[in-house]
Amino acid sequence: MKTSTHPHYHMIKVVMTDGTEFMTRSTLGTEGDTLNLDIDPKTHPAWTGGSQQLMDRGGRLSRFNSRFAGINFNKK
């Protein structure tokens, strides 16, 4: 087995949106790095049943709504 074909795994800290933390093995960054999640299973509609709203990070949704506000999509 070639040794140079496999990625180097190390421990990183993952911080969820509610502030909870856990350690996991990853190829991201270097040993001891921190991964801060913007969306996690506690806030994503796919896991929550769509009851929570996603936050508009970066104004993308606001920009879309302002750009297409005058278009009527055959709404009655």
VEXTIRO-920685 format. One record per residue (C-alpha): residue number from 1; residue in one letter; x, y, z. Coordinates in nm, 2 decimals, decimal comma. Layout:
    nr   rest       c1       c2       c3
   NUM      A        X        Y        Z
...
//
This chain:
    nr   rest       c1       c2       c3
     1      M     0,00     0,00     0,00
     2      K     0,14     0,34    -0,09
     3      T     0,19     0,57     0,20
     4      S     0,16     0,90     0,01
     5      T    -0,19     0,84    -0,13
     6      H    -0,37     0,85     0,21
     7      P    -0,46     1,19     0,37
     8      H    -0,32     1,27     0,72
     9      Y    -0,59     1,25     0,98
    10      H    -0,57     1,45     1,30
    11      M    -0,79     1,58     1,58
    12      I    -0,99     1,91     1,53
    13      K    -1,25     2,08     1,74
    14      V    -1,60     2,13     1,59
    15      V    -1,81     2,42     1,73
    16      M    -2,19     2,39     1,66
    17      T    -2,41     2,69     1,62
    18      D    -2,54     2,67     1,98
    19      G    -2,18     2,67     2,12
    20      T    -2,15     2,30     2,19
    21      E    -1,81     2,15     2,10
    22      F    -1,68     1,81     2,01
    23      M    -1,35     1,66     1,89
    24      T    -1,33     1,46     1,57
    25      R    -1,07     1,32     1,33
    26      S    -1,04     1,52     1,01
    27      T    -0,81     1,61     0,72
    28      L    -0,91     1,98     0,76
    29      G    -0,62     2,21     0,85
    30      T    -0,37     2,11     1,11
    31      E    -0,39     1,94     1,45
    32      G    -0,60     2,14     1,70
    33      D    -0,77     2,37     1,45
    34      T    -1,13     2,47     1,51
    35      L    -1,42     2,44     1,26
    36      N    -1,71     2,68     1,34
    37      L    -2,04     2,56     1,18
    38      D    -2,29     2,81     1,03
    39      I    -2,55     2,54     0,98
    40      D    -2,57     2,21     1,17
    41      P    -2,83     1,93     1,22
    42      K    -3,00     2,13     1,50
    43      T    -3,07     2,43     1,28
    44      H    -3,10     2,29     0,92
    45      P    -3,45     2,25     0,79
    46      A    -3,37     1,90     0,65
    47      W    -3,33     1,77     1,00
    48      T    -3,57     2,00     1,19
    49      G    -3,87     1,95     0,96
    50      G    -3,85     2,30     0,82
    51      S    -3,98     2,46     1,13
    52      Q    -3,68     2,69     1,18
    53      Q    -3,57     2,97     0,94
    54      L    -3,22     2,99     0,80
    55      M    -3,04     3,31     0,88
    56      D    -2,96     3,54     0,58
    57      R    -2,58     3,54     0,60
    58      G    -2,43     3,78     0,36
    59      G    -2,75     3,94     0,24
    60      R    -2,80     3,69    -0,05
    61      L    -3,17     3,64     0,02
    62      S    -3,23     4,02     0,07
    63      R    -3,04     4,09    -0,26
    64      F    -3,25     3,82    -0,44
    65      N    -3,58     3,96    -0,31
    66      S    -3,49     4,32    -0,40
    67      R    -3,38     4,22    -0,75
    68      F    -3,69     4,02    -0,83
    69      A    -3,95     4,21    -0,62
    70      G    -4,14     4,34    -0,93
    71      I    -4,17     4,01    -1,11
    72      N    -4,51     3,85    -1,09
    73      F    -4,48     3,47    -1,11
    74      N    -4,85     3,42    -1,20
    75      K    -4,96     3,47    -0,84
    76      K    -5,33     3,52    -0,80
//
